[in-house]
């Protein structure tokens, strides 16, 4: 089972300019929390506690200041630089020492998953090969696209095709076995000068070692790379939270429910927080204990 996880929080955030001129893209608010809380919560809900955050030299200090070493959440966070945006797959070369002889999961820092995460836990339990996911979208030409044969087996992958062969996009969440670093070393930059994650997935596909799990219609995958999608994601989270009275991707709550920290640990965290809705919510969570209420979602 994969034990290591990477959050790739790099890129210039050029599509979100000018707001990314003054703040790291992954620290922009998605309703009531910084963006990076959502992918981090997904990893934690998958049971992953050993994490590497990769970002730009400019943005890493801000991310480190926000999350620290993760010990307050019962996890371990390390940091590494991606000096220039040279592709998603480069993350595995940057994180080679961190990964070691383990497998690794990677999630993009601007991707949000909301719903039951059984599909992710099942992928993490796969003993060999790689696992990616398929999510039906209206505009597949914006994404990596997976094609299936009549039996439902994946037979091709294309990056941002002009004529997509299906409506199933590949979200920014990937699970790989211990061969991932060696395979990444064989990749060559694409025409746009990047090590493409699609090329890595194709290597696994050619070896007949690529698993593809389709996400159900009850699962929400939100991409926050543009002003419009960022606003839509914030509105979506706001609607869910207002309806249920429960927070999405509240890291301290996730840590408690996953038993990464105790009620006593959470009480100490609460004492250090300013008065406000977030503190009040965590006090309610702490009083209820780690097993009360429905499972938190990413």
C-alpha positions as CSV (number, residue, x, y, z in Angstrom):
1,X,0.0,0.0,0.0
2,X,1.2,3.5,-0.9
3,X,2.5,5.3,2.2
4,X,4.0,8.5,0.7
5,X,2.1,11.4,-0.7
6,X,3.0,14.6,-2.7
7,X,1.0,17.8,-3.1
8,X,2.2,19.6,-6.2
9,X,1.5,23.2,-5.4
10,X,3.7,24.9,-8.0
11,X,3.0,26.9,-11.1
12,X,2.9,30.6,-11.6
13,X,-0.8,31.0,-11.2
14,X,-0.9,33.1,-14.3
15,X,-4.5,32.4,-15.1
16,X,-5.4,33.9,-11.7
17,X,-3.3,37.1,-12.2
18,X,-3.3,39.7,-10.6
19,X,-4.4,38.1,-7.3
20,X,-1.5,35.6,-7.4
21,X,1.0,38.5,-7.7
22,X,0.7,39.0,-3.9
23,X,-0.2,35.6,-2.5
24,X,0.5,31.9,-3.3
25,X,-2.3,30.4,-5.5
26,X,-2.8,27.5,-3.1
27,X,-3.4,29.9,-0.2
28,X,-6.2,31.7,-2.0
29,X,-9.5,31.2,-0.2
30,X,-12.0,28.6,-1.3
31,X,-14.9,30.0,0.7
32,X,-13.6,29.8,4.3
33,X,-10.3,27.9,4.0
34,X,-7.1,28.2,2.0
35,X,-7.2,26.1,-1.2
36,X,-4.5,23.7,-0.1
37,X,-6.6,22.5,2.8
38,X,-8.8,20.6,0.4
39,X,-6.2,18.3,-1.3
40,X,-4.5,17.9,2.1
41,X,-7.7,16.7,3.7
42,X,-8.2,14.2,0.8
43,X,-4.8,12.7,1.5
44,X,-5.4,12.6,5.3
45,X,-8.8,10.9,4.8
46,X,-7.0,8.3,2.7
47,X,-4.9,7.6,5.8
48,X,-1.7,9.2,4.4
49,X,0.5,10.9,7.0
50,X,3.9,11.3,5.4
51,X,3.7,14.2,2.9
52,X,5.9,16.3,0.6
53,X,4.7,19.7,-0.6
54,X,6.4,20.9,-3.7
55,X,6.1,24.6,-4.7
56,X,8.0,27.5,-6.1
57,X,10.8,29.2,-4.2
58,X,8.6,32.3,-3.8
59,X,5.6,30.4,-2.4
60,X,7.2,27.7,-0.2
61,X,7.8,30.1,2.7
62,X,4.1,31.0,2.8
63,X,3.0,27.4,2.7
64,X,5.5,26.4,5.4
65,X,4.4,29.3,7.6
66,X,0.7,28.1,7.2
67,X,1.2,24.4,7.7
68,X,4.5,24.0,9.6
69,X,5.8,20.5,9.9
70,X,2.3,19.1,10.3
71,X,2.9,17.8,13.8
72,X,-0.1,19.8,15.1
73,X,-2.3,17.5,12.8
74,X,-0.5,14.3,13.6
75,X,1.2,14.2,10.2
76,X,4.7,14.8,8.9
77,X,5.2,17.5,6.2
78,X,8.4,18.1,4.2
79,X,8.9,20.7,1.5
80,X,10.8,20.9,-1.8
81,X,11.2,23.4,-4.6
82,X,10.2,23.2,-8.2
83,X,12.1,26.2,-9.6
84,X,10.2,26.3,-12.9
85,X,7.0,24.6,-14.0
86,X,8.5,21.6,-15.9
87,X,5.5,19.3,-15.6
88,X,3.6,17.3,-13.1
89,X,5.7,14.2,-13.5
90,X,8.8,16.1,-12.5
91,X,7.4,16.0,-9.0
92,X,8.5,12.4,-8.7
93,X,12.1,13.3,-9.6
94,X,12.1,16.2,-7.2
95,X,10.7,13.9,-4.5
96,X,12.8,10.8,-5.3
97,X,14.7,10.8,-2.0
98,X,11.4,11.4,-0.1
99,X,9.7,8.5,-2.0
100,X,12.6,6.1,-1.6
101,X,11.5,2.5,-2.4
102,X,7.9,3.2,-1.6
103,X,5.0,3.9,-3.9
104,X,3.6,7.4,-4.0
105,X,0.4,9.3,-4.4
106,X,0.3,12.7,-6.0
107,X,-2.5,15.3,-5.8
108,X,-2.5,18.7,-7.4
109,X,-2.8,21.6,-5.0
110,X,-5.7,23.2,-6.9
111,X,-8.0,20.1,-7.1
112,X,-10.9,19.6,-4.8
113,X,-12.7,16.3,-4.3
114,X,-16.0,16.2,-2.4
115,X,-17.8,13.0,-1.5
116,X,-17.1,9.5,-0.3
117,X,-13.5,8.6,-0.8
118,X,-13.8,4.8,-1.0
119,X,-12.5,5.0,-4.6
120,X,-9.3,6.6,-3.3
121,X,-8.7,4.1,-0.4
122,X,-9.2,1.2,-2.8
123,X,-6.6,2.7,-5.2
124,X,-4.1,3.1,-2.3
125,X,-4.6,-0.6,-1.5
126,X,-3.5,-1.7,-5.0
127,X,-0.3,-3.6,-4.6
128,X,1.3,-2.9,-8.0
129,X,1.0,-0.7,-11.0
130,X,-0.7,2.7,-11.1
131,X,-4.3,3.9,-10.6
132,X,-5.8,7.0,-12.1
133,X,-9.4,8.2,-12.2
134,X,-12.0,9.1,-14.8
135,X,-14.6,11.8,-14.3
136,X,-17.2,12.7,-16.9
137,X,-17.0,16.4,-18.0
138,X,-18.7,18.6,-20.5
139,X,-15.4,20.0,-21.9
140,X,-12.9,17.1,-22.0
141,X,-10.6,19.0,-24.4
142,X,-9.3,21.0,-21.4
143,X,-7.9,17.9,-19.7
144,X,-6.1,14.6,-20.1
145,X,-8.7,12.2,-21.5
146,X,-9.0,8.4,-21.1
147,X,-10.6,6.2,-23.7
148,X,-12.2,2.8,-23.0
149,X,-13.1,-0.2,-25.1
150,X,-16.5,-1.8,-25.1
151,X,-15.6,-3.9,-22.1
152,X,-14.7,-0.8,-20.1
153,X,-10.9,-1.3,-20.3
154,X,-8.7,1.8,-20.7
155,X,-7.0,1.7,-24.1
156,X,-5.7,5.2,-24.7
157,X,-4.8,8.5,-23.0
158,X,-4.4,11.9,-24.6
159,X,-3.4,15.2,-23.1
160,X,-5.9,18.1,-24.0
161,X,-7.0,16.5,-27.3
162,X,-8.7,18.7,-29.9
163,X,-11.0,15.8,-30.7
164,X,-11.5,13.9,-27.4
165,X,-12.3,10.1,-27.7
166,X,-14.4,10.2,-24.6
167,X,-15.9,12.6,-22.0
168,X,-13.9,11.2,-19.2
169,X,-11.2,13.6,-17.9
170,X,-8.4,12.4,-15.6
171,X,-8.5,14.5,-12.4
172,X,-5.3,15.6,-10.6
173,X,-5.1,12.6,-8.3
174,X,-2.7,9.7,-9.1
175,X,-1.5,6.6,-7.3
176,X,1.7,4.8,-8.3
177,X,3.8,1.9,-7.2
178,X,7.5,1.8,-6.4
179,X,8.5,1.9,-10.1
180,X,7.3,5.5,-10.5
181,X,10.7,7.3,-10.0
182,X,12.6,5.0,-12.4
183,X,9.9,5.3,-15.0
184,X,9.9,9.1,-14.7
185,X,13.7,9.1,-15.3
186,X,12.9,7.7,-18.8
187,X,10.5,10.4,-19.8
188,X,11.5,13.2,-22.3
189,X,10.0,16.7,-22.2
190,X,7.0,17.2,-24.4
191,X,6.7,19.9,-27.1
192,X,5.9,22.4,-24.4
193,X,9.0,21.5,-22.5
194,X,7.3,19.6,-19.6
195,X,7.5,16.0,-18.3
196,X,3.8,15.1,-18.9
197,X,1.9,13.0,-16.4
198,X,0.0,11.5,-19.3
199,X,3.3,10.1,-20.7
200,X,4.0,8.5,-17.3
201,X,0.5,7.0,-17.3
202,X,1.0,5.7,-20.8
203,X,4.1,3.8,-19.7
204,X,2.0,2.0,-17.1
205,X,-0.8,1.5,-19.7
206,X,1.6,-0.1,-22.2
207,X,2.8,-2.5,-19.4
208,X,-0.9,-3.4,-18.8
209,X,-0.4,-2.0,-15.2
210,X,-2.7,1.0,-15.3
211,X,-5.9,0.8,-13.3
212,X,-8.7,3.3,-14.1
213,X,-11.5,3.9,-11.6
214,X,-14.5,5.9,-12.7
215,X,-15.9,8.4,-10.2
216,X,-19.6,8.2,-9.5
217,X,-22.1,10.9,-10.3
218,X,-22.3,11.6,-6.6
219,X,-18.7,12.6,-6.5
220,X,-17.7,16.2,-7.1
221,X,-14.3,17.2,-8.6
222,X,-13.6,20.9,-8.7
223,X,-10.7,22.5,-10.5
224,X,-9.8,26.0,-9.1
225,X,-7.4,27.2,-11.8
226,X,-9.4,30.2,-13.1
227,X,-11.3,33.1,-11.5
228,X,-14.6,31.6,-12.5
229,X,-13.8,28.0,-11.3
230,X,-12.4,29.4,-8.1
231,X,-15.6,31.3,-7.5
232,X,-17.8,28.3,-8.4
233,X,-15.8,26.1,-6.0
234,X,-16.2,28.6,-3.2
235,X,-20.0,28.8,-3.8
236,X,-20.2,25.0,-3.9
237,X,-18.4,24.6,-0.5
238,X,-20.5,27.5,1.0
239,X,-23.7,25.8,0.0
240,X,-22.7,22.4,1.5
241,X,-21.5,24.0,4.7
242,X,-24.5,26.2,5.2
243,X,-26.9,23.3,4.5
244,X,-25.3,20.8,6.8
245,X,-23.7,23.0,9.5
246,X,-20.5,20.9,8.9
247,X,-17.2,22.1,7.5
248,X,-15.5,20.6,4.4
249,X,-11.8,19.9,4.7
250,X,-11.4,21.2,8.2
251,X,-7.9,19.8,8.8
252,X,-8.2,19.7,12.6
253,X,-11.5,17.8,12.4
254,X,-10.1,15.3,9.9
255,X,-7.0,14.7,12.1
256,X,-9.3,14.0,15.1
257,X,-11.7,11.7,13.2
258,X,-8.7,9.8,11.6
259,X,-7.3,9.5,15.2
260,X,-4.1,11.3,14.1
261,X,-4.6,13.5,17.2
262,X,-6.6,13.2,20.4
263,X,-9.3,15.4,21.9
264,X,-6.7,16.7,24.3
265,X,-4.5,17.7,21.3
266,X,-7.4,19.4,19.7
267,X,-8.3,21.3,22.9
268,X,-4.8,22.7,23.0
269,X,-5.1,23.9,19.3
270,X,-8.4,25.6,20.1
271,X,-6.9,27.5,23.0
272,X,-4.5,29.2,20.5
273,X,-7.2,30.2,18.0
274,X,-8.8,33.7,17.8
275,X,-12.5,33.9,18.8
276,X,-14.8,33.3,15.8
277,X,-16.8,30.8,13.9
278,X,-13.8,28.4,13.2
279,X,-12.9,28.2,16.9
280,X,-16.6,27.7,17.8
281,X,-16.9,24.9,15.2
282,X,-13.7,23.1,16.5
283,X,-15.0,23.4,20.1
284,X,-18.2,21.6,19.0
285,X,-16.1,18.9,17.2
286,X,-13.9,18.5,20.2
287,X,-16.8,18.1,22.6
288,X,-18.4,15.5,20.3
289,X,-15.3,13.4,20.1
290,X,-13.6,11.5,17.3
291,X,-16.5,9.1,16.4
292,X,-19.5,11.5,16.5
293,X,-21.4,12.5,13.3
294,X,-20.9,11.5,9.7
295,X,-17.4,10.9,8.3
296,X,-15.8,14.2,7.2
297,X,-15.2,14.6,3.5
298,X,-12.4,16.2,1.5
